[in-house]
Amino acid sequence: MNGRYAGRVAIITGAAGGLGEALALGYALEGARVELIDRDEEGLIETRRLIEQAGGVAIVHVLDLADEDAAAGLGAALRMNHPHIHVLINNAGIAYGDINGPVDSQGLAAWTRYLAVNTVAPMLLGQALRPSLAAAHGTILNMSSMASFAPTSIYGVTKAALNAMTHGMADAFGRDGIRVNAIAPGLMETTANLAQLAPQTHERIRAMQMIDGRGMPEDIVALALFLSSDDARFITADIITCDGGSRVRGYRR
């Protein structure tokens, strides 16, 4: 397919549905060959079907990113298959249990898994793919959250840590010409958000917006396509919000 990303390779985690599915389809429609990672095999196959139906190319990898050894093995295989990787989007994340609860509402097992997937996995996968990203002067996008700016829950804390990790990665990887940024979406109309957040929470967050409308996955896709393009060549170590202005008015997950 023709497009801004024709001939380029994009790796997208958490691609089995929701925002990850939209990102995968968006990059494929712009001509990228997309490699999709998720632990949900059925969801990955559906994302691949949508991409192939649109004329794109997608390869799926069923993997739990909390498994460090499996992630390292996949990273090695991707490097071998793709000496040049242009985009890595660390979109995979977990939010289960009482995501609105205080930080002391869950035990060590939950903290360990949240941190492994939401904070540590993006750095480990970036490190595993670093040679191929460096060869392409590629870019890494970490998917944060507006909850990171009011980190009163376990989810928010791990996303705040991801923001800090983004700064650290940008500093370390910049030596190889790799840009690293994060996107912090506000309330997006995704299946996960509709299922996990109560209707009154949706209404409260929308009331904080400075402009009317609903945030859609396509808004994040457009921002990602810009940030990973040559047009954004001098942007790195940034946490960019896409929330209709709700952060300024005071965001609470």
Residue, then its C-alpha position, 0 to 999 in steps of 0.5 A: m500500500n502507498g502512504r507516508y509509511a510505505g516500506r517501513v516497519a511498525i511494531i505495535t503492542g496491545a494490538a488485539g483491540g481498542l486503541g491498539e487495533a486502531l493504531a495497527l490499522g492506521y499504520a497499515l493504511e499508511g503503507a507500513r508492514v505491522e507486527l502485532i503483539d498481544r496475549d489475546e490470540e483471537g483479538l490479534i487474528e481479528t485485527r490482522r483480518l481487518i488489515e488484510q481486508a484493507g490491503g495491508v500486511a500484518i504479522v501476529h505474535v501471541l505473547d504476554l509482555a510480563d514474561e521477560d524471557a519470551a519478550a526478549g526472544l521475540g525481540a531477537a526474532l524481530r531484529m533478525n527479520h527486520p534490520h530496520i524498524h521504524v516505529l515501536i508503539n508500546n500500547a499494551g497496558i493492564a487495568y483490572g480490579d479496582i482501577n479507581g481505588p487508592v494505591d493501598s487497595q491491591g497487594l504485591a502481586a497486582w503491583t508486580r504485574y502492573l509495573a511489569v506490563n505498564t512500565v518495565a515492558p516498554m523499556l525492555l522491548g525498546q532495548a531489545l529492538r534498539p539496534s534495528l531502531a537505531a539503524a532506521h533512526g526510528t521512534i518509540l511511542n509509549m502510551s501513557s494516560m491522563a491518569s498519570f497526572a493524578p496518580t492516586s491509583i495503582y494504574g495512575v502510578t504505573k502510568a506516571a512511572l511510564n512518563a518518567m521512563t519515557h524521559g529516561m529512554a529518550d536520554a539513553f536512546g537519543r545517543d543512537g538517534i532514536r526519538v522517544n515520546a509518550i501520548a497521554p490520552g484522555l477519555m477515549e471511546t474504546t470498548a475497554n473504557l466503556a466497560q471499565l468506567a461507570p457512566q457517571t465517570h464518563e460524564r464527569i470527565r467530559a464536563m472537564q473538557m474545554i471543547d465539545g465532542r468525544g475523544m475517538p481512537e482515530d484522534i490518537v492514531a493521527l497524533a501517533l502518525f505525526l509523532s513517528s514521522d519525519d515531520a516531528r524529527f526534533i520532538t523527543a522526551d515529551i508527554i503529549t496530551c490528547d484530552g480536549g483540555s480536561r487535564v487543565r481543569g483537573y483530571r481524576r481517574 
